[in-house]
Amino acid sequence: MQLAARGPLTSEKPVILLDLNSTFVENTREAHRLPYTYNVAAERYRMWMLPFLRAHEVVLITVRPERLKGSTLDRIEALCGWGPAMACFNPWRLAAPACKARHLVETVFPCFGQAEPGRYLALESNAQTRAMYAGYGILAVTQQKLAKSQMADRELD
């Protein structure tokens, strides 16, 4: 399954930059027991995130190898009945912050526009990648913080 960008931003809501491996996948340690191995067929996703994700344009942005793009997107669609507007995997074998920064510049910004206050919200598990997003002026929070803000029905900050 190949997903393409849906074009220019059509909403006042932020575009969500969704980390995959430890943010959306709820059983990363169980499904991926060895470093840099991926058992996509064993993955489960955080279903509680789906109402939030469905209400936004979502860019799945991951360090996962490009060769797993099809199977990963198919698994997400099969289990969640949902898929991101765009999916950026890692064809370069770069570490997470470098991979995601390159995708921002080369793929995301040309499609959805440059980073401006409120345009993007990153849901990201990696502290170094959250710092990279902050360098672009993009708010980046963990899924735990998203869960707490949704329970309290308040803004993320």
Number of C-alpha atoms within 10 A of each C-alpha: 12 9 13 10 16 13 11 10 14 11 11 9 14 18 23 23 27 24 25 21 23 16 20 24 18 16 16 20 13 12 18 16 11 10 7 9 11 18 14 18 11 12 21 18 20 13 14 10 15 15 9 12 18 12 13 17 22 22 23 21 28 23 22 24 17 16 11 14 18 12 13 20 19 18 20 19 14 11 12 14 10 14 21 23 17 20 22 23 20 21 12 12 13 14 12 19 19 16 21 25 18 15 18 22 14 11 17 23 12 13 16 20 15 14 17 11 12 13 19 24 22 25 24 26 20 18 13 13 21 19 15 18 23 13 11 14 16 20 20 26 18 17 20 13 14 18 13 12 14 14 9 9 10 10 8 13 8
